[in-house]
Amino acid sequence: MYALKPPTPKHQSARPLRVVPKAKAKIKTKLRKKAKPYRAIAYEAAAKLTVNVVLSIASIGALFQLLPYRSSQEIKLQELQAAVKSTGNRVEQVQSKFSYYFDPSQARESMQELTGRIDPQRRQIVWKAPAPDAVKALSSPTVSEQADN
């Protein structure tokens, strides 16, 4: 049935199609391509700047949190330095005593000092109270002293 009729277009618009010259179409696409790279670079720069600002703020905040810890560590360091200084003084004293106690030439004296024992070859001197006659003789003036008066 349709074989005998010529085909008719189904949709015909009242307006004829307008043909856009190729030169104008190329210019529009170039303008679109040029505007997009600048916009992309601007977005990228803004994103980098935002990330850097956020990181800077975070690092400054972390530094402010570390300040009290640093001051407490300085106080501990000063205490330790004072302890090292006092320990150094004690070490010097102990070293001087060590050289005295372990010196072979002073071994007898140090042993006698520490133990209270006396060398068997040494003679012990015992002081006795003087007799009363001897005290009078010492305290009375001699003949030469009486002659001078």
Secondary structure, DSSP 8 states (H G I E B T S, - for coil): -TTSS----S---SS------HHHHHHHHHHHHHHHHHHHHHHHHHHHHHHHHHHHHHHHHHHHHHHHHHHHHHHHHHHHHHHHHHHHHHHHHHHHHHHHHT-GGGHHHHHHHHH----TTS---------HHHHHHHHS--HHHHHH-
